Amino acid sequence: MRLDFNRITNQQTREIRSSTVIAFLFTGQKVGFIHTITGIGHRYGYGVVANDHDAVLVTGVVPPKAVEEARQLSGFKYANW
């Protein structure tokens, strides 16, 4: 995907729109990571009580291997637990 904000002539408008798009993409990465953490819980021995798309409530402990797998599967390599 390529987004070209240089066609927007007003600098302030260009900055607002580019920051909005960046926030939207980042939110999508977070949602993908949380969704993956939710989906693999049964394999790692923790239970998911609630998934709010940008946060998850679990019973037990999410092990580092599960976090690493969720990073790989979701593509959110900078996610931290």
C-alpha positions as a Markdown table, in Angstrom:
| # | Residue | x | y | z |
|---|---|---|---|---|
| 1 | Met | 0.0 | 0.0 | 0.0 |
| 2 | Arg | 1.3 | 3.4 | -0.8 |
| 3 | Leu | -0.2 | 6.7 | 0.5 |
| 4 | Asp | 0.9 | 9.9 | -1.1 |
| 5 | Phe | 0.2 | 12.9 | 1.2 |
| 6 | Asn | 2.3 | 15.3 | -0.9 |
| 7 | Arg | -0.7 | 16.1 | -3.1 |
| 8 | Ile | -2.3 | 17.8 | -0.1 |
| 9 | Thr | -1.1 | 21.4 | -0.4 |
| 10 | Asn | -1.9 | 22.6 | 3.1 |
| 11 | Gln | 1.0 | 21.4 | 5.4 |
| 12 | Gln | -1.2 | 21.3 | 8.6 |
| 13 | Thr | -3.9 | 19.2 | 6.8 |
| 14 | Arg | -1.2 | 16.9 | 5.4 |
| 15 | Glu | 0.2 | 16.3 | 9.0 |
| 16 | Ile | -3.2 | 15.7 | 10.5 |
| 17 | Arg | -4.2 | 13.2 | 7.8 |
| 18 | Ser | -0.9 | 11.3 | 7.9 |
| 19 | Ser | -1.0 | 11.0 | 11.7 |
| 20 | Thr | -4.6 | 9.8 | 11.4 |
| 21 | Val | -3.6 | 7.1 | 8.9 |
| 22 | Ile | -0.6 | 6.0 | 11.1 |
| 23 | Ala | -2.9 | 5.8 | 14.1 |
| 24 | Phe | -5.4 | 3.7 | 12.1 |
| 25 | Leu | -2.7 | 1.3 | 10.9 |
| 26 | Phe | -1.2 | 1.0 | 14.4 |
| 27 | Thr | -4.6 | 0.2 | 15.8 |
| 28 | Gly | -5.0 | -2.6 | 13.2 |
| 29 | Gln | -1.7 | -4.1 | 14.3 |
| 30 | Lys | -2.7 | -4.0 | 17.9 |
| 31 | Val | -6.0 | -5.7 | 17.1 |
| 32 | Gly | -4.3 | -8.4 | 15.1 |
| 33 | Phe | -1.9 | -9.1 | 18.0 |
| 34 | Ile | -4.6 | -9.3 | 20.6 |
| 35 | His | -6.7 | -11.5 | 18.4 |
| 36 | Thr | -3.8 | -13.9 | 18.0 |
| 37 | Ile | -3.1 | -13.9 | 21.7 |
| 38 | Thr | -6.7 | -14.8 | 22.2 |
| 39 | Gly | -6.7 | -17.6 | 19.6 |
| 40 | Ile | -3.6 | -19.4 | 20.8 |
| 41 | Gly | -4.4 | -19.3 | 24.6 |
| 42 | His | -5.6 | -22.9 | 24.7 |
| 43 | Arg | -2.2 | -24.2 | 23.4 |
| 44 | Tyr | -0.3 | -22.3 | 26.1 |
| 45 | Gly | -2.5 | -22.9 | 29.1 |
| 46 | Tyr | -4.1 | -19.5 | 29.8 |
| 47 | Gly | -7.7 | -18.6 | 29.4 |
| 48 | Val | -9.2 | -15.5 | 27.9 |
| 49 | Val | -11.9 | -13.8 | 29.9 |
| 50 | Ala | -12.4 | -10.8 | 27.7 |
| 51 | Asn | -11.1 | -9.5 | 24.4 |
| 52 | Asp | -11.7 | -5.8 | 23.9 |
| 53 | His | -9.7 | -5.6 | 20.6 |
| 54 | Asp | -6.9 | -3.4 | 22.1 |
| 55 | Ala | -6.6 | -5.3 | 25.4 |
| 56 | Val | -7.2 | -8.8 | 26.7 |
| 57 | Leu | -8.0 | -10.1 | 30.1 |
| 58 | Val | -6.6 | -13.6 | 30.8 |
| 59 | Thr | -6.5 | -16.1 | 33.6 |
| 60 | Gly | -3.1 | -17.6 | 34.2 |
| 61 | Val | 0.1 | -16.3 | 32.6 |
| 62 | Val | 0.8 | -15.6 | 29.0 |
| 63 | Pro | 4.2 | -17.2 | 28.5 |
| 64 | Pro | 6.9 | -15.4 | 26.4 |
| 65 | Lys | 6.7 | -18.2 | 23.7 |
| 66 | Ala | 3.0 | -17.3 | 23.2 |
| 67 | Val | 3.9 | -13.6 | 22.9 |
| 68 | Glu | 6.6 | -14.4 | 20.4 |
| 69 | Glu | 4.3 | -16.6 | 18.3 |
| 70 | Ala | 1.6 | -13.8 | 18.4 |
| 71 | Arg | 4.2 | -11.3 | 17.2 |
| 72 | Gln | 5.2 | -13.6 | 14.3 |
| 73 | Leu | 1.6 | -14.5 | 13.3 |
| 74 | Ser | 0.2 | -11.0 | 13.6 |
| 75 | Gly | 3.1 | -9.2 | 12.0 |
| 76 | Phe | 3.4 | -6.8 | 14.9 |
| 77 | Lys | 7.0 | -7.5 | 15.7 |
| 78 | Tyr | 7.4 | -4.6 | 18.2 |
| 79 | Ala | 4.5 | -5.8 | 20.4 |
| 80 | Asn | 5.5 | -6.0 | 24.0 |
| 81 | Trp | 3.7 | -7.8 | 26.8 |
